[in-house]
Amino acid sequence: MHIRLLGSYHDGHIELRYPRVFRYQLHLDSGVDGHRDWCYDEFRLTDDGNLLHEIEWSGRGAVAHWLIEASDIEFTWQPKGHATSGA
C-alpha cells in the first residue's frame, strides 16, 4: 500500500509505503469533505508481531480512523517540485 499526502504547509508530500499489508480499516462517518486533517498517529505491535499503524483525522466535528496492519512502514518526504520515482 502506498499513501501520498499533501503536507500541512502545502510545501511537499508525505509518502508512506507499507510493503506487505495484512489488513486495513477506514472508518469515516461522513466522506462529504474527505477525511480532513491528520490529528495524530500511533504505532503498536500486534500479538503476531506485525506493525499496527493507527491514524486519526479530524475536521468540522467529524473524525475518521485508519488502522493499517503491515509488515513494516517506509516514510519519505518529497519537497514541492521534486519528482517522485513512481515505483
PDB file of N, CA, C and O in Angstrom:
ATOM      1  N   MET A   1       0.851  -1.162   0.000  1.00  0.00           N
ATOM      2  CA  MET A   1       0.000   0.000   0.000  1.00  0.00           C
ATOM      3  C   MET A   1       0.897   1.225   0.000  1.00  0.00           C
ATOM      4  O   MET A   1       1.896   1.272   0.717  1.00  0.00           O
ATOM      5  N   HIS A   2       0.542   2.202  -0.795  1.00  0.00           N
ATOM      6  CA  HIS A   2       1.298   3.446  -0.897  1.00  0.00           C
ATOM      7  C   HIS A   2       0.322   4.598  -0.697  1.00  0.00           C
ATOM      8  O   HIS A   2      -0.688   4.690  -1.394  1.00  0.00           O
ATOM      9  N   ILE A   3       0.623   5.476   0.254  1.00  0.00           N
ATOM     10  CA  ILE A   3      -0.224   6.623   0.547  1.00  0.00           C
ATOM     11  C   ILE A   3       0.601   7.883   0.331  1.00  0.00           C
ATOM     12  O   ILE A   3       1.714   7.999   0.843  1.00  0.00           O
ATOM     13  N   ARG A   4       0.053   8.823  -0.425  1.00  0.00           N
ATOM     14  CA  ARG A   4       0.728  10.100  -0.678  1.00  0.00           C
ATOM     15  C   ARG A   4      -0.196  11.217  -0.205  1.00  0.00           C
ATOM     16  O   ARG A   4      -1.327  11.345  -0.674  1.00  0.00           O
ATOM     17  N   LEU A   5       0.309  12.033   0.741  1.00  0.00           N
ATOM     18  CA  LEU A   5      -0.492  13.087   1.359  1.00  0.00           C
ATOM     19  C   LEU A   5       0.170  14.439   1.187  1.00  0.00           C
ATOM     20  O   LEU A   5       1.394  14.550   1.261  1.00  0.00           O
ATOM     21  N   LEU A   6      -0.627  15.459   0.958  1.00  0.00           N
ATOM     22  CA  LEU A   6      -0.123  16.820   0.875  1.00  0.00           C
ATOM     23  C   LEU A   6       0.267  17.286   2.273  1.00  0.00           C
ATOM     24  O   LEU A   6      -0.504  17.124   3.218  1.00  0.00           O
ATOM     25  N   GLY A   7       1.451  17.861   2.409  1.00  0.00           N
ATOM     26  CA  GLY A   7       1.921  18.358   3.699  1.00  0.00           C
ATOM     27  C   GLY A   7       1.070  19.504   4.213  1.00  0.00           C
ATOM     28  O   GLY A   7       0.390  20.172   3.435  1.00  0.00           O
ATOM     29  N   SER A   8       1.102  19.732   5.505  1.00  0.00           N
ATOM     30  CA  SER A   8       0.230  20.730   6.134  1.00  0.00           C
ATOM     31  C   SER A   8       0.494  22.149   5.638  1.00  0.00           C
ATOM     32  O   SER A   8      -0.410  22.983   5.654  1.00  0.00           O
ATOM     33  N   TYR A   9       1.722  22.434   5.197  1.00  0.00           N
ATOM     34  CA  TYR A   9       2.043  23.766   4.675  1.00  0.00           C
ATOM     35  C   TYR A   9       2.009  23.805   3.149  1.00  0.00           C
ATOM     36  O   TYR A   9       2.387  24.804   2.537  1.00  0.00           O
ATOM     37  N   HIS A  10       1.554  22.712   2.543  1.00  0.00           N
ATOM     38  CA  HIS A  10       1.453  22.583   1.083  1.00  0.00           C
ATOM     39  C   HIS A  10       2.802  22.785   0.398  1.00  0.00           C
ATOM     40  O   HIS A  10       2.868  23.247  -0.741  1.00  0.00           O
ATOM     41  N   ASP A  11       3.881  22.433   1.108  1.00  0.00           N
ATOM     42  CA  ASP A  11       5.230  22.609   0.564  1.00  0.00           C
ATOM     43  C   ASP A  11       5.868  21.293   0.142  1.00  0.00           C
ATOM     44  O   ASP A  11       7.052  21.252  -0.193  1.00  0.00           O
ATOM     45  N   GLY A  12       5.090  20.224   0.158  1.00  0.00           N
ATOM     46  CA  GLY A  12       5.609  18.924  -0.246  1.00  0.00           C
ATOM     47  C   GLY A  12       4.613  17.828   0.086  1.00  0.00           C
ATOM     48  O   GLY A  12       3.485  18.084   0.508  1.00  0.00           O
ATOM     49  N   HIS A  13       5.068  16.593  -0.119  1.00  0.00           N
ATOM     50  CA  HIS A  13       4.205  15.433   0.111  1.00  0.00           C
ATOM     51  C   HIS A  13       4.863  14.444   1.071  1.00  0.00           C
ATOM     52  O   HIS A  13       6.068  14.196   1.017  1.00  0.00           O
ATOM     53  N   ILE A  14       4.042  13.898   1.935  1.00  0.00           N
ATOM     54  CA  ILE A  14       4.435  12.802   2.817  1.00  0.00           C
ATOM     55  C   ILE A  14       4.048  11.517   2.092  1.00  0.00           C
ATOM     56  O   ILE A  14       2.917  11.380   1.627  1.00  0.00           O
ATOM     57  N   GLU A  15       4.980  10.583   1.996  1.00  0.00           N
ATOM     58  CA  GLU A  15       4.684   9.303   1.359  1.00  0.00           C
ATOM     59  C   GLU A  15       4.929   8.182   2.362  1.00  0.00           C
ATOM     60  O   GLU A  15       5.999   8.082   2.962  1.00  0.00           O
ATOM     61  N   LEU A  16       3.926   7.354   2.525  1.00  0.00           N
ATOM     62  CA  LEU A  16       4.012   6.191   3.400  1.00  0.00           C
ATOM     63  C   LEU A  16       3.854   4.951   2.539  1.00  0.00           C
ATOM     64  O   LEU A  16       2.927   4.860   1.735  1.00  0.00           O
ATOM     65  N   ARG A  17       4.756   4.001   2.707  1.00  0.00           N
ATOM     66  CA  ARG A  17       4.667   2.728   1.994  1.00  0.00           C
ATOM     67  C   ARG A  17       4.657   1.597   3.020  1.00  0.00           C
ATOM     68  O   ARG A  17       5.469   1.549   3.944  1.00  0.00           O
ATOM     69  N   TYR A  18       3.720   0.709   2.821  1.00  0.00           N
ATOM     70  CA  TYR A  18       3.601  -0.478   3.656  1.00  0.00           C
ATOM     71  C   TYR A  18       3.904  -1.662   2.744  1.00  0.00           C
ATOM     72  O   TYR A  18       3.065  -2.023   1.919  1.00  0.00           O
ATOM     73  N   PRO A  19       5.091  -2.283   2.872  1.00  0.00           N
ATOM     74  CA  PRO A  19       5.498  -3.334   1.937  1.00  0.00           C
ATOM     75  C   PRO A  19       4.528  -4.512   1.830  1.00  0.00           C
ATOM     76  O   PRO A  19       4.272  -5.009   0.733  1.00  0.00           O
ATOM     77  N   ARG A  20       4.000  -4.950   2.948  1.00  0.00           N
ATOM     78  CA  ARG A  20       3.071  -6.093   2.951  1.00  0.00           C
ATOM     79  C   ARG A  20       1.945  -5.787   3.930  1.00  0.00           C
ATOM     80  O   ARG A  20       2.168  -5.730   5.140  1.00  0.00           O
ATOM     81  N   VAL A  21       0.746  -5.592   3.414  1.00  0.00           N
ATOM     82  CA  VAL A  21      -0.403  -5.251   4.242  1.00  0.00           C
ATOM     83  C   VAL A  21      -1.209  -6.512   4.529  1.00  0.00           C
ATOM     84  O   VAL A  21      -1.553  -7.262   3.615  1.00  0.00           O
ATOM     85  N   PHE A  22      -1.503  -6.737   5.796  1.00  0.00           N
ATOM     86  CA  PHE A  22      -2.294  -7.895   6.205  1.00  0.00           C
ATOM     87  C   PHE A  22      -3.772  -7.535   6.312  1.00  0.00           C
ATOM     88  O   PHE A  22      -4.642  -8.344   5.992  1.00  0.00           O
ATOM     89  N   ARG A  23      -4.047  -6.309   6.767  1.00  0.00           N
ATOM     90  CA  ARG A  23      -5.427  -5.825   6.811  1.00  0.00           C
ATOM     91  C   ARG A  23      -5.399  -4.319   7.010  1.00  0.00           C
ATOM     92  O   ARG A  23      -4.424  -3.755   7.507  1.00  0.00           O
ATOM     93  N   TYR A  24      -6.496  -3.682   6.609  1.00  0.00           N
ATOM     94  CA  TYR A  24      -6.647  -2.265   6.889  1.00  0.00           C
ATOM     95  C   TYR A  24      -8.123  -1.957   7.063  1.00  0.00           C
ATOM     96  O   TYR A  24      -8.988  -2.689   6.583  1.00  0.00           O
ATOM     97  N   GLN A  25      -8.394  -0.871   7.753  1.00  0.00           N
ATOM     98  CA  GLN A  25      -9.763  -0.468   8.019  1.00  0.00           C
ATOM     99  C   GLN A  25      -9.810   1.053   7.998  1.00  0.00           C
ATOM    100  O   GLN A  25      -8.953   1.717   8.581  1.00  0.00           O
ATOM    101  N   LEU A  26     -10.810   1.598   7.325  1.00  0.00           N
ATOM    102  CA  LEU A  26     -11.051   3.033   7.324  1.00  0.00           C
ATOM    103  C   LEU A  26     -12.467   3.255   7.815  1.00  0.00           C
ATOM    104  O   LEU A  26     -13.426   2.754   7.228  1.00  0.00           O
ATOM    105  N   HIS A  27     -12.593   4.008   8.894  1.00  0.00           N
ATOM    106  CA  HIS A  27     -13.910   4.339   9.426  1.00  0.00           C
ATOM    107  C   HIS A  27     -14.083   5.849   9.308  1.00  0.00           C
ATOM    108  O   HIS A  27     -13.310   6.623   9.873  1.00  0.00           O
ATOM    109  N   LEU A  28     -15.109   6.254   8.566  1.00  0.00           N
ATOM    110  CA  LEU A  28     -15.385   7.669   8.322  1.00  0.00           C
ATOM    111  C   LEU A  28     -16.890   7.873   8.387  1.00  0.00           C
ATOM    112  O   LEU A  28     -17.634   7.302   7.589  1.00  0.00           O
ATOM    113  N   ASP A  29     -17.340   8.686   9.335  1.00  0.00           N
ATOM    114  CA  ASP A  29     -18.780   8.913   9.496  1.00  0.00           C
ATOM    115  C   ASP A  29     -19.400   9.544   8.256  1.00  0.00           C
ATOM    116  O   ASP A  29     -20.459   9.113   7.801  1.00  0.00           O
ATOM    117  N   SER A  30     -18.748  10.558   7.713  1.00  0.00           N
ATOM    118  CA  SER A  30     -19.244  11.232   6.515  1.00  0.00           C
ATOM    119  C   SER A  30     -18.054  11.596   5.641  1.00  0.00           C
ATOM    120  O   SER A  30     -17.141  12.288   6.094  1.00  0.00           O
ATOM    121  N   GLY A  31     -18.054  11.142   4.406  1.00  0.00           N
ATOM    122  CA  GLY A  31     -16.953  11.410   3.495  1.00  0.00           C
ATOM    123  C   GLY A  31     -17.181  12.612   2.597  1.00  0.00           C
ATOM    124  O   GLY A  31     -16.455  12.800   1.621  1.00  0.00           O
ATOM    125  N   VAL A  32     -18.180  13.430   2.912  1.00  0.00           N
ATOM    126  CA  VAL A  32     -18.512  14.582   2.068  1.00  0.00           C
ATOM    127  C   VAL A  32     -17.310  15.508   1.893  1.00  0.00           C
ATOM    128  O   VAL A  32     -17.034  15.955   0.780  1.00  0.00           O
ATOM    129  N   ASP A  33     -16.594  15.800   2.977  1.00  0.00           N
ATOM    130  CA  ASP A  33     -15.430  16.689   2.925  1.00  0.00           C
ATOM    131  C   ASP A  33     -14.113  15.923   2.979  1.00  0.00           C
ATOM    132  O   ASP A  33     -13.073  16.508   3.280  1.00  0.00           O
ATOM    133  N   GLY A  34     -14.142  14.627   2.695  1.00  0.00           N
ATOM    134  CA  GLY A  34     -12.925  13.819   2.783  1.00  0.00           C
ATOM    135  C   GLY A  34     -12.622  13.466   4.223  1.00  0.00           C
ATOM    136  O   GLY A  34     -13.473  13.605   5.102  1.00  0.00           O
ATOM    137  N   HIS A  35     -11.395  13.006   4.461  1.00  0.00           N
ATOM    138  CA  HIS A  35     -11.031  12.616   5.821  1.00  0.00           C
ATOM    139  C   HIS A  35     -10.449  13.770   6.618  1.00  0.00           C
ATOM    140  O   HIS A  35     -10.185  13.613   7.810  1.00  0.00           O
ATOM    141  N   ARG A  36     -10.243  14.913   6.004  1.00  0.00           N
ATOM    142  CA  ARG A  36      -9.807  16.154   6.639  1.00  0.00           C
ATOM    143  C   ARG A  36      -8.345  16.115   7.091  1.00  0.00           C
ATOM    144  O   ARG A  36      -7.501  15.603   6.355  1.00  0.00           O
ATOM    145  N   ASP A  37      -8.020  16.639   8.272  1.00  0.00           N
ATOM    146  CA  ASP A  37      -6.641  16.852   8.715  1.00  0.00           C
ATOM    147  C   ASP A  37      -6.133  15.737   9.620  1.00  0.00           C
ATOM    148  O   ASP A  37      -6.872  15.190  10.438  1.00  0.00           O
ATOM    149  N   TRP A  38      -4.851  15.414   9.454  1.00  0.00           N
ATOM    150  CA  TRP A  38      -4.164  14.428  10.275  1.00  0.00           C
ATOM    151  C   TRP A  38      -4.089  14.980  11.693  1.00  0.00           C
ATOM    152  O   TRP A  38      -3.503  16.041  11.910  1.00  0.00           O
ATOM    153  N   CYS A  39      -4.664  14.287  12.645  1.00  0.00           N
ATOM    154  CA  CYS A  39      -4.677  14.741  14.035  1.00  0.00           C
ATOM    155  C   CYS A  39      -3.507  14.119  14.815  1.00  0.00           C
ATOM    156  O   CYS A  39      -2.724  14.830  15.445  1.00  0.00           O
ATOM    157  N   TYR A  40      -3.402  12.794  14.762  1.00  0.00           N
ATOM    158  CA  TYR A  40      -2.295  12.094  15.425  1.00  0.00           C
ATOM    159  C   TYR A  40      -2.160  10.706  14.822  1.00  0.00           C
ATOM    160  O   TYR A  40      -3.048  10.223  14.119  1.00  0.00           O
ATOM    161  N   ASP A  41      -1.035  10.082  15.111  1.00  0.00           N
ATOM    162  CA  ASP A  41      -0.884   8.672  14.739  1.00  0.00           C
ATOM    163  C   ASP A  41      -0.089   7.955  15.820  1.00  0.00           C
ATOM    164  O   ASP A  41       0.607   8.568  16.630  1.00  0.00           O
ATOM    165  N   GLU A  42      -0.220   6.627  15.800  1.00  0.00           N
ATOM    166  CA  GLU A  42       0.400   5.792  16.825  1.00  0.00           C
ATOM    167  C   GLU A  42       0.801   4.470  16.200  1.00  0.00           C
ATOM    168  O   GLU A  42       0.091   3.933  15.350  1.00  0.00           O
ATOM    169  N   PHE A  43       1.941   3.949  16.623  1.00  0.00           N
ATOM    170  CA  PHE A  43       2.417   2.645  16.170  1.00  0.00           C
ATOM    171  C   PHE A  43       2.386   1.677  17.341  1.00  0.00           C
ATOM    172  O   PHE A  43       2.805   2.009  18.449  1.00  0.00           O
ATOM    173  N   ARG A  44       1.883   0.472  17.080  1.00  0.00           N
ATOM    174  CA  ARG A  44       1.873  -0.602  18.072  1.00  0.00           C
ATOM    175  C   ARG A  44       2.240  -1.896  17.361  1.00  0.00           C
ATOM    176  O   ARG A  44       2.248  -1.963  16.132  1.00  0.00           O
ATOM    177  N   LEU A  45       2.543  -2.919  18.147  1.00  0.00           N
ATOM    178  CA  LEU A  45       2.762  -4.253  17.601  1.00  0.00           C
ATOM    179  C   LEU A  45       1.569  -5.124  17.947  1.00  0.00           C
ATOM    180  O   LEU A  45       1.033  -5.052  19.053  1.00  0.00           O
ATOM    181  N   THR A  46       1.156  -5.950  16.989  1.00  0.00           N
ATOM    182  CA  THR A  46       0.072  -6.901  17.241  1.00  0.00           C
ATOM    183  C   THR A  46       0.637  -8.108  17.982  1.00  0.00           C
ATOM    184  O   THR A  46       1.852  -8.233  18.133  1.00  0.00           O
ATOM    185  N   ASP A  47      -0.235  -8.990  18.439  1.00  0.00           N
ATOM    186  CA  ASP A  47       0.205 -10.216  19.098  1.00  0.00           C
ATOM    187  C   ASP A  47       1.048 -11.088  18.161  1.00  0.00           C
ATOM    188  O   ASP A  47       1.868 -11.883  18.620  1.00  0.00           O
ATOM    189  N   ASP A  48       0.841 -10.934  16.838  1.00  0.00           N
ATOM    190  CA  ASP A  48       1.614 -11.695  15.846  1.00  0.00           C
ATOM    191  C   ASP A  48       2.937 -11.019  15.492  1.00  0.00           C
ATOM    192  O   ASP A  48       3.706 -11.557  14.695  1.00  0.00           O
ATOM    193  N   GLY A  49       3.214  -9.845  16.074  1.00  0.00           N
ATOM    194  CA  GLY A  49       4.459  -9.131  15.802  1.00  0.00           C
ATOM    195  C   GLY A  49       4.398  -8.216  14.583  1.00  0.00           C
ATOM    196  O   GLY A  49       5.428  -7.716  14.132  1.00  0.00           O
ATOM    197  N   ASN A  50       3.199  -7.995  14.048  1.00  0.00           N
ATOM    198  CA  ASN A  50       3.050  -7.084  12.920  1.00  0.00           C
ATOM    199  C   ASN A  50       2.920  -5.649  13.425  1.00  0.00           C
ATOM    200  O   ASN A  50       2.556  -5.412  14.577  1.00  0.00           O
ATOM    201  N   LEU A  51       3.222  -4.705  12.548  1.00  0.00           N
ATOM    202  CA  LEU A  51       3.071  -3.293  12.851  1.00  0.00           C
ATOM    203  C   LEU A  51       1.609  -2.893  12.701  1.00  0.00           C
ATOM    204  O   LEU A  51       0.974  -3.234  11.702  1.00  0.00           O
ATOM    205  N   LEU A  52       1.074  -2.182  13.671  1.00  0.00           N
ATOM    206  CA  LEU A  52      -0.277  -1.648  13.590  1.00  0.00           C
ATOM    207  C   LEU A  52      -0.162  -0.129  13.643  1.00  0.00           C
ATOM    208  O   LEU A  52       0.270   0.433  14.650  1.00  0.00           O
ATOM    209  N   HIS A  53      -0.548   0.530  12.557  1.00  0.00           N
ATOM    210  CA  HIS A  53      -0.479   1.986  12.454  1.00  0.00           C
ATOM    211  C   HIS A  53      -1.897   2.536  12.541  1.00  0.00           C
ATOM    212  O   HIS A  53      -2.739   2.240  11.693  1.00  0.00           O
ATOM    213  N   GLU A  54      -2.155   3.335  13.565  1.00  0.00           N
ATOM    214  CA  GLU A  54      -3.460   3.956  13.750  1.00  0.00           C
ATOM    215  C   GLU A  54      -3.324   5.448  13.483  1.00  0.00           C
ATOM    216  O   GLU A  54      -2.441   6.108  14.032  1.00  0.00           O
ATOM    217  N   ILE A  55      -4.209   5.977  12.632  1.00  0.00           N
ATOM    218  CA  ILE A  55      -4.199   7.397  12.280  1.00  0.00           C
ATOM    219  C   ILE A  55      -5.585   7.964  12.560  1.00  0.00           C
ATOM    220  O   ILE A  55      -6.592   7.377  12.164  1.00  0.00           O
ATOM    221  N   GLU A  56      -5.636   9.107  13.244  1.00  0.00           N
ATOM    222  CA  GLU A  56      -6.909   9.785  13.455  1.00  0.00           C
ATOM    223  C   GLU A  56      -6.899  11.091  12.672  1.00  0.00           C
ATOM    224  O   GLU A  56      -5.950  11.872  12.737  1.00  0.00           O
ATOM    225  N   TRP A  57      -7.981  11.303  11.933  1.00  0.00           N
ATOM    226  CA  TRP A  57      -8.185  12.506  11.129  1.00  0.00           C
ATOM    227  C   TRP A  57      -9.353  13.265  11.747  1.00  0.00           C
ATOM    228  O   TRP A  57     -10.266  12.645  12.292  1.00  0.00           O
ATOM    229  N   SER A  58      -9.342  14.590  11.675  1.00  0.00           N
ATOM    230  CA  SER A  58     -10.470  15.338  12.215  1.00  0.00           C
ATOM    231  C   SER A  58     -10.694  16.625  11.434  1.00  0.00           C
ATOM    232  O   SER A  58      -9.808  17.114  10.734  1.00  0.00           O
ATOM    233  N   GLY A  59     -11.891  17.153  11.574  1.00  0.00           N
ATOM    234  CA  GLY A  59     -12.242  18.412  10.945  1.00  0.00           C
ATOM    235  C   GLY A  59     -13.740  18.620  10.960  1.00  0.00           C
ATOM    236  O   GLY A  59     -14.505  17.702  10.663  1.00  0.00           O
ATOM    237  N   ARG A  60     -14.158  19.817  11.303  1.00  0.00           N
ATOM    238  CA  ARG A  60     -15.571  20.191  11.341  1.00  0.00           C
ATOM    239  C   ARG A  60     -16.438  19.187  12.108  1.00  0.00           C
ATOM    240  O   ARG A  60     -17.545  18.864  11.678  1.00  0.00           O
ATOM    241  N   GLY A  61     -15.941  18.703  13.226  1.00  0.00           N
ATOM    242  CA  GLY A  61     -16.712  17.796  14.063  1.00  0.00           C
ATOM    243  C   GLY A  61     -16.634  16.334  13.673  1.00  0.00           C
ATOM    244  O   GLY A  61     -16.946  15.464  14.487  1.00  0.00           O
ATOM    245  N   ALA A  62     -16.226  16.043  12.449  1.00  0.00           N
ATOM    246  CA  ALA A  62     -16.130  14.648  12.000  1.00  0.00           C
ATOM    247  C   ALA A  62     -14.756  14.082  12.348  1.00  0.00           C
ATOM    248  O   ALA A  62     -13.751  14.792  12.324  1.00  0.00           O
ATOM    249  N   VAL A  63     -14.733  12.812  12.664  1.00  0.00           N
ATOM    250  CA  VAL A  63     -13.479  12.122  12.963  1.00  0.00           C
ATOM    251  C   VAL A  63     -13.411  10.870  12.101  1.00  0.00           C
ATOM    252  O   VAL A  63     -14.404  10.160  11.939  1.00  0.00           O
ATOM    253  N   ALA A  64     -12.237  10.606  11.553  1.00  0.00           N
ATOM    254  CA  ALA A  64     -12.009   9.392  10.779  1.00  0.00           C
ATOM    255  C   ALA A  64     -10.839   8.637  11.406  1.00  0.00           C
ATOM    256  O   ALA A  64      -9.937   9.246  11.981  1.00  0.00           O
ATOM    257  N   HIS A  65     -10.857   7.314  11.295  1.00  0.00           N
ATOM    258  CA  HIS A  65      -9.781   6.469  11.822  1.00  0.00           C
ATOM    259  C   HIS A  65      -9.304   5.523  10.728  1.00  0.00           C
ATOM    260  O   HIS A  65     -10.106   4.897  10.035  1.00  0.00           O
ATOM    261  N   TRP A  66      -7.995   5.431  10.586  1.00  0.00           N
ATOM    262  CA  TRP A  66      -7.386   4.403   9.738  1.00  0.00           C
ATOM    263  C   TRP A  66      -6.646   3.448  10.649  1.00  0.00           C
ATOM    264  O   TRP A  66      -5.957   3.877  11.574  1.00  0.00           O
ATOM    265  N   LEU A  67      -6.780   2.173  10.399  1.00  0.00           N
ATOM    266  CA  LEU A  67      -5.966   1.141  11.045  1.00  0.00           C
ATOM    267  C   LEU A  67      -5.327   0.331   9.933  1.00  0.00           C
ATOM    268  O   LEU A  67      -6.023  -0.218   9.080  1.00  0.00           O
ATOM    269  N   ILE A  68      -4.016   0.256   9.939  1.00  0.00           N
ATOM    270  CA  ILE A  68      -3.290  -0.477   8.916  1.00  0.00           C
ATOM    271  C   ILE A  68      -2.357  -1.458   9.611  1.00  0.00           C
ATOM    272  O   ILE A  68      -1.492  -1.056  10.389  1.00  0.00           O
ATOM    273  N   GLU A  69      -2.535  -2.743   9.330  1.00  0.00           N
ATOM    274  CA  GLU A  69      -1.659  -3.776   9.873  1.00  0.00           C
ATOM    275  C   GLU A  69      -0.748  -4.236   8.749  1.00  0.00           C
ATOM    276  O   GLU A  69      -1.215  -4.711   7.714  1.00  0.00           O
ATOM    277  N   ALA A  70       0.550  -4.094   8.958  1.00  0.00           N
ATOM    278  CA  ALA A  70       1.515  -4.377   7.894  1.00  0.00           C
ATOM    279  C   ALA A  70       2.800  -4.970   8.470  1.00  0.00           C
ATOM    280  O   ALA A  70       2.994  -5.023   9.685  1.00  0.00           O
ATOM    281  N   SER A  71       3.668  -5.411   7.565  1.00  0.00           N
ATOM    282  CA  SER A  71       4.951  -5.971   7.978  1.00  0.00           C
ATOM    283  C   SER A  71       5.918  -4.877   8.422  1.00  0.00           C
ATOM    284  O   SER A  71       6.764  -5.112   9.285  1.00  0.00           O
ATOM    285  N   ASP A  72       5.800  -3.677   7.834  1.00  0.00           N
ATOM    286  CA  ASP A  72       6.735  -2.586   8.103  1.00  0.00           C
ATOM    287  C   ASP A  72       6.158  -1.305   7.506  1.00  0.00           C
ATOM    288  O   ASP A  72       5.094  -1.324   6.886  1.00  0.00           O
ATOM    289  N   ILE A  73       6.864  -0.197   7.696  1.00  0.00           N
ATOM    290  CA  ILE A  73       6.475   1.075   7.089  1.00  0.00           C
ATOM    291  C   ILE A  73       7.733   1.781   6.602  1.00  0.00           C
ATOM    292  O   ILE A  73       8.790   1.697   7.228  1.00  0.00           O
ATOM    293  N   GLU A  74       7.604   2.478   5.477  1.00  0.00           N
ATOM    294  CA  GLU A  74       8.677   3.307   4.937  1.00  0.00           C
ATOM    295  C   GLU A  74       8.113   4.715   4.778  1.00  0.00           C
ATOM    296  O   GLU A  74       7.005   4.888   4.270  1.00  0.00           O
ATOM    297  N   PHE A  75       8.872   5.720   5.212  1.00  0.00           N
ATOM    298  CA  PHE A  75       8.432   7.106   5.179  1.00  0.00           C
ATOM    299  C   PHE A  75       9.389   7.919   4.324  1.00  0.00           C
ATOM    300  O   PHE A  75      10.605   7.787   4.462  1.00  0.00           O
ATOM    301  N   THR A  76       8.855   8.759   3.440  1.00  0.00           N
ATOM    302  CA  THR A  76       9.681   9.718   2.708  1.00  0.00           C
ATOM    303  C   THR A  76       8.963  11.056   2.651  1.00  0.00           C
ATOM    304  O   THR A  76       7.736  11.127   2.721  1.00  0.00           O
ATOM    305  N   TRP A  77       9.748  12.109   2.522  1.00  0.00           N
ATOM    306  CA  TRP A  77       9.243  13.468   2.340  1.00  0.00           C
ATOM    307  C   TRP A  77       9.711  13.935   0.971  1.00  0.00           C
ATOM    308  O   TRP A  77      10.905  13.894   0.673  1.00  0.00           O
ATOM    309  N   GLN A  78       8.774  14.381   0.137  1.00  0.00           N
ATOM    310  CA  GLN A  78       9.087  14.888  -1.193  1.00  0.00           C
ATOM    311  C   GLN A  78       8.774  16.382  -1.212  1.00  0.00           C
ATOM    312  O   GLN A  78       7.603  16.761  -1.202  1.00  0.00           O
ATOM    313  N   PRO A  79       9.810  17.248  -1.239  1.00  0.00           N
ATOM    314  CA  PRO A  79       9.552  18.688  -1.294  1.00  0.00           C
ATOM    315  C   PRO A  79       8.786  19.066  -2.563  1.00  0.00           C
ATOM    316  O   PRO A  79       8.877  18.376  -3.578  1.00  0.00           O
ATOM    317  N   LYS A  80       8.045  20.147  -2.500  1.00  0.00           N
ATOM    318  CA  LYS A  80       7.274  20.622  -3.645  1.00  0.00           C
ATOM    319  C   LYS A  80       8.193  20.829  -4.846  1.00  0.00           C
ATOM    320  O   LYS A  80       9.283  21.390  -4.727  1.00  0.00           O
ATOM    321  N   GLY A  81       7.732  20.366  -5.998  1.00  0.00           N
ATOM    322  CA  GLY A  81       8.513  20.494  -7.219  1.00  0.00           C
ATOM    323  C   GLY A  81       9.529  19.399  -7.427  1.00  0.00           C
ATOM    324  O   GLY A  81      10.220  19.393  -8.446  1.00  0.00           O
ATOM    325  N   HIS A  82       9.644  18.465  -6.490  1.00  0.00           N
ATOM    326  CA  HIS A  82      10.578  17.351  -6.594  1.00  0.00           C
ATOM    327  C   HIS A  82       9.856  16.163  -7.208  1.00  0.00           C
ATOM    328  O   HIS A  82       8.819  15.746  -6.694  1.00  0.00           O
ATOM    329  N   ALA A  83      10.375  15.614  -8.288  1.00  0.00           N
ATOM    330  CA  ALA A  83       9.748  14.480  -8.966  1.00  0.00           C
ATOM    331  C   ALA A  83       9.888  13.223  -8.123  1.00  0.00           C
ATOM    332  O   ALA A  83      10.918  13.003  -7.487  1.00  0.00           O
ATOM    333  N   THR A  84       8.836  12.394  -8.123  1.00  0.00           N
ATOM    334  CA  THR A  84       8.892  11.110  -7.431  1.00  0.00           C
ATOM    335  C   THR A  84       9.334  10.035  -8.409  1.00  0.00           C
ATOM    336  O   THR A  84       9.256  10.215  -9.624  1.00  0.00           O
ATOM    337  N   SER A  85       9.797   8.920  -7.868  1.00  0.00           N
ATOM    338  CA  SER A  85      10.303   7.836  -8.701  1.00  0.00           C
ATOM    339  C   SER A  85       9.202   7.082  -9.423  1.00  0.00           C
ATOM    340  O   SER A  85       9.446   6.504 -10.482  1.00  0.00           O
ATOM    341  N   GLY A  86       7.991   7.076  -8.869  1.00  0.00           N
ATOM    342  CA  GLY A  86       6.878   6.370  -9.481  1.00  0.00           C
ATOM    343  C   GLY A  86       6.953   4.864  -9.319  1.00  0.00           C
ATOM    344  O   GLY A  86       6.228   4.129  -9.989  1.00  0.00           O
ATOM    345  N   ALA A  87       7.830   4.397  -8.427  1.00  0.00           N
ATOM    346  CA  ALA A  87       7.993   2.953  -8.208  1.00  0.00           C
ATOM    347  C   ALA A  87       6.855   2.380  -7.449  1.00  0.00           C
ATOM    348  O   ALA A  87       6.835   1.179  -7.180  1.00  0.00           O
TER     349      ALA A  87
END
